[in-house]
Amino acid sequence: MNDFKNISAVYFLGIGGIGMSALARYFNSRGVKVSGYDKTETVLTKQLATEGISIHYEDNISLIDKTAALVVYTPAVPKDHGEYNYLLNSGYTVLKRSEVLGLITQHSYSICVAGTHGKTTTSAMIAHILRHSEFGCNAFLGGIASNYNTNFWSNEKNVSVAEADEYDRSFLKLNPDVAVVTSMDADHLDIYGTAQNLQDAFISFTSKIKPGGLLISKYGLTRGDEFKAPNMLRYGLQNNMADVTSKNIKINNGSYCFDVMMHEHTIEDVVLNMGGMHNIENLLAAITVARHVGITDKKIKDAIATFKGVKRRFEYIIKRSHQVMIDDYAHHPEELRALINGAKELFPGKKCTVIFQPHLFSRTKDFADGFGEALSLADKVLLLPIYPARELPMEGVTSEMIAERMKNVDVKVLSKEDMMQEVEQDKPEFLITCGAGDIDMLVEPLKNLLANK
């Protein structure tokens, strides 16, 4: 199956995932009949249903659309799943999400963004600039773009912006014309085993760039000199050694104004209305892509000034002079470090309270020291129990592992109910919620608690 021009029906196993739902919306936008299964109903699956996509939540063979010419599944589907095994053994074309995205990138001009962190915001920035400037693109995002309240949009132009996910080595199926690598810190060691194996995968990803293509990577990445690419540019925050860098950064009410230097070229007074110095760095990558495809400086600046960010990426839930609440997907020590440092820099003098829900027993065990060190940057930390996701409990691995490694900070390990009571009593002036589990379900209740202060 080389492309999807003649497909009339597609069935998705795990349709509610952020990457899966973007693909479902892609086919739906092309007039293909789309249906699927997921384990639980969510806000996202409800939205898909309103868009005309049929979804069921019971592992039941009789509910499968038997006319589907293609079945797309996520690696998160258990290998003993009834529908998965039926489809696999009944002659259907069954492809992983990454394989389908790989075919789309193969048959379009593709910009693929990889990194253990930063890829969702960077890909959203690129896609927004291309859309706002009317250059045009099909966007496959790993988060909900706040400007459009979706993780996918279509365009008649055969250009794709896609997030390149390193989990399960998925990004090795992609075929970029332009590849971006934002970071490659150790993560997903349950898949890779060692940091070196993860780095090997990123190096392999850079070898997937099409002939004549471009690699844009963060300056100073470990083993970045081993990247394989026809052409390469490196970006870095306030770094004169990088090909693309930022200068003259000024902070104004939670926003940034700065200049971008690209060799002999300067873009002055770029305004980013999104917190976190790391997001200036992400934007440098996005600007480099936009310049590469020929978008003018004015159109780039106009697009950036209107960029509202991505849901759960340094997202302002409350932003008032006396009270700030930020929600973020951060679930790795380096992400937490960037989040807390960036937030405290924007709001100096405010006592910073962080509510963190660790994600995965394996990640907690592998990075307990790093979590303790990063969270110690806060003034007060409320730790929730570990969100297990796809894992079974590990003996001795709990949120207390992180608490024990924290220094000079007020820390408590609490249930969700006790945490809500703590916040109600304390009413913090500067609150950050973070994690990749179901902590997002607590954001609205916490907002309401603080709003009643």
C-alpha positions in Angstrom: 0.0 0.0 0.0 1.9 3.0 -1.3 -0.7 5.8 -0.8 -4.3 6.1 0.3 -6.1 7.6 -2.8 -8.4 4.7 -3.4 -9.3 3.8 0.3 -13.0 4.2 1.1 -13.0 3.1 4.8 -10.4 3.0 7.6 -10.7 1.4 11.1 -8.7 2.6 14.1 -7.7 0.5 17.1 -7.0 3.0 19.9 -8.6 5.9 18.0 -8.5 8.2 21.1 -4.7 8.6 21.3 -3.4 12.0 20.4 -1.4 10.7 17.4 -4.1 8.3 16.3 -6.9 10.9 16.4 -4.8 13.2 14.2 -4.6 10.4 11.6 -8.3 9.7 12.0 -9.1 13.3 11.3 -6.7 13.2 8.2 -8.7 10.4 6.6 -12.0 12.0 7.6 -11.0 15.3 6.0 -10.4 13.3 2.7 -13.9 11.9 2.7 -12.9 8.5 3.9 -15.3 6.6 6.2 -13.6 6.5 9.6 -14.5 4.4 12.6 -12.7 2.9 15.6 -12.4 1.5 19.0 -10.9 2.8 22.2 -11.0 1.6 25.8 -12.6 4.7 27.4 -14.6 7.7 26.2 -12.7 11.0 26.5 -13.1 14.7 25.5 -11.2 13.9 22.4 -13.2 10.9 21.4 -16.4 12.9 21.9 -15.1 15.5 19.6 -14.3 12.9 17.0 -17.9 11.6 17.2 -19.2 15.1 16.6 -17.0 15.2 13.4 -18.9 12.1 12.1 -16.6 9.4 13.2 -18.2 6.2 14.7 -16.5 5.0 17.9 -17.2 2.2 20.3 -15.7 1.3 23.7 -16.2 -2.5 23.9 -13.7 -5.1 22.6 -16.3 -6.7 20.3 -15.6 -8.2 16.9 -19.2 -7.6 15.7 -18.7 -3.8 16.1 -15.8 -3.7 13.6 -16.4 -2.0 10.2 -15.8 -5.1 8.0 -15.5 -2.9 4.9 -12.3 -1.2 6.1 -9.6 -1.4 3.5 -7.0 -0.4 6.1 -6.7 -1.0 9.9 -4.5 1.4 11.9 -3.4 0.4 15.4 -1.3 1.9 18.2 1.4 -0.1 20.0 -0.5 0.6 23.2 -3.2 -2.0 22.2 -2.5 -5.2 24.2 -1.4 -8.2 22.1 -4.2 -10.3 23.6 -6.9 -7.8 22.4 -9.8 -9.6 20.7 -10.3 -7.2 17.9 -6.6 -6.8 17.2 -6.1 -10.5 16.8 -9.2 -11.0 14.7 -8.1 -8.2 12.3 -4.6 -9.5 12.2 -5.7 -13.0 11.2 -8.5 -12.2 8.9 -6.7 -10.8 5.8 -6.9 -7.1 6.6 -4.1 -4.7 5.9 -3.0 -3.8 9.4 -0.5 -1.0 9.9 1.0 0.8 12.9 0.2 4.5 13.2 3.9 5.2 12.5 3.8 3.2 9.2 0.8 5.2 8.0 2.4 8.5 8.9 5.5 7.2 7.2 3.6 6.8 3.9 2.1 10.2 4.2 5.5 11.8 4.8 6.9 9.8 1.9 4.4 11.2 -0.6 4.5 14.8 0.6 7.0 17.6 1.3 7.4 16.7 5.0 8.7 18.6 8.0 9.2 16.1 10.9 10.1 17.2 14.5 11.8 14.8 16.9 13.0 15.1 20.4 12.5 13.6 23.9 11.0 17.0 24.7 10.0 20.1 22.8 8.7 18.3 19.7 5.0 19.1 20.3 5.4 22.8 20.9 8.0 23.1 18.0 5.8 21.2 15.5 2.8 23.3 16.5 4.8 26.5 16.1 6.0 25.4 12.6 2.5 24.4 11.6 1.0 27.6 12.9 3.5 29.8 11.0 2.8 27.9 7.8 -0.9 28.2 8.3 -1.1 31.8 9.4 1.2 32.9 6.6 -1.0 31.1 4.1 2.0 28.9 3.0 -0.3 26.0 3.9 0.3 22.5 5.4 -1.3 19.4 6.8 -0.5 19.3 10.5 -0.2 16.1 12.6 0.4 17.3 16.2 1.0 15.5 19.5 -1.1 18.1 21.4 -4.0 20.4 20.9 -3.0 23.7 19.3 -4.8 26.4 21.3 -5.3 28.7 18.3 -7.4 26.0 16.6 -8.5 23.6 19.4 -7.3 20.6 17.3 -4.3 18.4 16.8 -4.9 18.2 13.0 -5.7 20.4 10.1 -5.7 19.9 6.4 -4.7 21.9 3.4 -4.8 21.3 -0.4 -1.0 21.9 -0.5 0.9 18.6 -0.3 3.0 19.7 2.7 3.0 17.8 6.0 4.2 18.9 9.5 4.4 15.9 11.7 5.6 15.1 15.2 8.3 12.3 15.1 7.7 10.1 18.1 10.8 8.2 19.4 8.6 5.8 21.5 8.8 2.3 20.1 11.2 3.7 17.5 8.2 5.0 15.6 10.1 7.9 14.0 12.3 5.6 12.0 9.2 5.0 9.7 9.1 8.7 8.7 10.6 10.3 5.5 11.4 13.9 6.2 12.5 16.6 3.7 13.2 18.8 6.8 14.0 17.1 10.1 14.2 18.9 13.5 15.9 17.4 16.6 15.2 19.4 19.7 16.6 17.1 22.4 17.7 13.5 23.1 17.9 13.1 26.8 17.6 9.6 28.2 13.9 8.5 28.3 11.8 5.4 27.4 14.5 3.2 28.9 11.8 0.5 29.1 12.1 0.4 25.3 15.7 1.3 24.7 17.5 -0.1 27.7 20.3 2.5 27.6 20.8 6.2 26.8 23.2 5.2 24.0 20.6 3.0 22.3 18.2 6.0 22.3 20.9 8.2 20.8 21.6 5.5 18.2 17.9 5.7 17.2 18.0 9.5 16.8 21.2 9.2 14.7 19.3 6.7 12.5 16.3 9.1 12.3 18.6 11.8 10.8 19.7 9.3 8.1 16.0 9.1 6.9 16.1 12.6 5.5 15.4 12.7 1.8 18.3 13.6 -0.6 19.0 17.3 -0.6 17.0 17.7 2.6 17.8 19.7 5.7 18.5 18.8 9.4 17.9 21.5 12.0 19.2 20.4 15.4 19.8 22.0 18.8 23.4 23.0 19.3 25.4 20.9 21.6 23.4 17.7 21.6 25.4 14.6 22.8 26.6 12.8 19.7 25.1 15.5 17.5 28.3 15.3 15.4 27.3 11.8 14.4 24.0 13.0 12.7 23.7 12.0 9.1 22.2 14.7 6.9 22.8 16.3 3.5 22.6 19.8 5.0 22.6 20.9 8.6 21.9 24.0 10.7 22.1 24.3 14.5 20.2 26.6 16.8 20.8 27.6 20.4 19.5 30.1 22.9 21.9 33.1 23.2 24.7 31.0 21.7 27.1 32.7 19.3 28.4 29.3 18.2 25.0 28.3 16.7 23.9 29.1 13.2 20.7 30.5 14.6 20.4 32.2 17.9 18.5 34.8 20.0 19.7 38.1 21.4 18.4 41.0 23.5 15.7 39.0 25.3 13.3 41.2 27.3 10.5 39.9 29.6 7.2 41.8 29.7 4.2 40.5 31.7 4.8 36.8 30.9 5.8 37.4 27.3 9.2 37.7 25.5 10.6 40.2 23.0 13.9 39.3 21.3 16.0 39.4 18.1 16.9 36.3 16.0 20.3 36.2 14.4 20.9 33.9 11.4 24.4 34.3 10.1 24.3 37.9 8.6 20.5 38.1 8.8 18.6 39.6 11.8 14.9 39.4 12.6 14.2 42.2 15.2 11.6 42.4 17.9 10.0 39.0 17.7 7.2 38.7 20.3 6.3 35.3 21.8 3.3 35.4 24.1 4.2 32.1 25.7 6.3 31.4 28.9 9.6 29.5 29.3 13.0 30.3 27.8 13.0 26.8 26.4 10.1 27.9 24.2 12.2 30.7 22.7 14.7 28.0 21.8 11.9 25.9 20.3 10.8 28.9 18.3 14.3 29.3 16.8 13.9 25.9 15.2 10.4 26.9 13.9 11.7 30.2 12.5 14.6 28.3 10.8 12.1 26.0 9.1 9.9 29.0 8.0 12.9 30.8 6.5 14.0 27.6 4.7 10.7 27.3 2.9 10.7 31.0 1.9 8.3 32.7 4.3 9.1 36.4 4.8 10.2 37.9 8.1 7.1 40.0 8.4 4.8 37.0 8.0 6.9 35.0 10.4 6.7 37.7 13.1 3.0 38.3 12.5 2.3 34.5 13.0 4.4 34.2 16.1 2.7 37.2 17.8 -0.7 35.4 17.4 0.6 32.0 18.6 -1.4 30.9 21.7 0.6 27.8 22.4 -0.4 24.2 22.9 -2.8 22.8 25.6 -0.7 21.6 28.6 2.5 23.2 27.3 3.3 26.1 29.6 -0.4 26.8 29.4 -1.7 29.8 31.5 -4.8 28.7 33.3 -4.9 31.8 35.4 -2.8 34.9 34.7 -3.6 37.8 37.0 -1.4 40.3 38.9 -2.0 38.5 42.2 -2.4 35.0 41.0 -0.9 32.7 38.4 -1.6 29.0 37.5 0.3 27.2 34.8 -0.4 23.6 33.5 2.2 21.6 31.7 2.7 18.1 30.3 6.3 17.9 31.8 7.0 14.3 32.9 10.8 14.1 32.6 13.4 15.8 35.0 14.7 18.0 32.2 11.2 19.2 31.3 10.5 19.9 34.9 13.7 21.8 35.3 12.9 24.0 32.2 9.3 24.5 33.3 10.1 25.6 36.9 13.1 27.7 36.0 11.2 29.4 33.2 8.1 30.1 35.4 10.1 31.5 38.3 12.0 33.7 35.9 8.8 35.2 34.6 7.2 35.7 38.1 10.1 36.5 40.5 9.2 37.0 44.1 6.1 34.7 44.0 6.2 31.5 46.1 6.1 28.6 43.6 3.9 25.6 44.5 4.2 22.6 42.2 1.7 19.7 42.0 3.4 16.8 40.2 2.0 13.4 39.2 4.8 11.0 38.2 4.2 9.0 35.0 5.2 5.3 34.9 6.9 3.2 37.6 9.9 2.5 35.3 10.5 6.2 34.6 10.2 7.1 38.3 12.7 4.3 39.2 15.1 5.3 36.4 15.1 9.1 37.1 14.2 9.4 40.8 17.4 11.4 41.5 16.7 13.8 38.6 13.1 14.3 39.6 14.2 15.1 43.2 16.8 17.6 42.0 14.4 19.3 39.5 11.5 19.6 41.9 13.7 21.0 44.5 13.7 24.2 42.5 10.2 24.9 43.7 9.2 26.3 47.1 6.6 23.7 47.8 5.7 20.4 46.1 2.7 18.2 46.4 3.4 14.8 44.9 0.5 12.6 43.7 0.7 8.8 43.5 2.4 7.4 40.3 0.2 7.1 37.3 0.8 3.6 36.0 -0.4 4.0 32.4 0.6 0.7 30.7 2.7 -0.7 33.6 2.1 -2.9 36.6 3.4 -1.7 40.0 7.1 -2.2 40.9 8.0 -3.2 44.4 9.4 -0.2 46.4 8.8 2.3 43.6 6.4 5.0 44.8 6.2 8.8 44.8 8.1 8.7 48.2 11.2 7.8 46.2 11.2 11.3 44.7 10.2 13.0 48.0 13.2 11.4 49.8 15.6 12.9 47.2 14.3 16.5 47.5 16.3 19.1 49.4 15.3 22.4 51.1 11.7 22.3 50.0 8.4 21.7 51.6 7.1 18.4 50.1 4.1 16.2 50.8 2.9 13.0 49.1 -0.9 13.2 49.0 -3.9 11.5 47.4 -5.9 13.6 44.9 -8.6 14.3 47.5 -6.0 15.4 50.2 -4.2 17.5 47.6 -7.4 19.4 46.8 -7.9 20.1 50.5 -4.3 21.3 50.8 -4.8 23.7 47.9 -8.1 24.9 49.3 -6.5 25.7 52.6 -3.3 27.2 51.2 -4.6 29.0 48.2 -1.2 29.4 46.5 -0.5 32.6 44.5 1.6 30.8 42.0 0.7 27.2 41.2 2.1 24.8 38.6 0.4 21.5 37.8 2.4 19.0 35.7 2.6 15.4 34.6 1.5 13.1 31.7 -1.1 11.0 33.5 -4.6 12.1 34.4 -3.6 15.2 36.3 -5.2 17.3 33.5 -8.6 16.2 34.9 -7.8 18.2 38.1 -6.9 21.4 36.3 -10.5 22.8 36.1 -11.4 21.9 39.8 -8.1 23.6 40.9 -8.8 26.6 38.8 -12.3 26.9 40.4 -10.8 26.6 43.9 -8.3 29.4 43.2 -10.8 31.6 41.4 -12.9 31.6 44.6 -10.0 33.1 46.6 
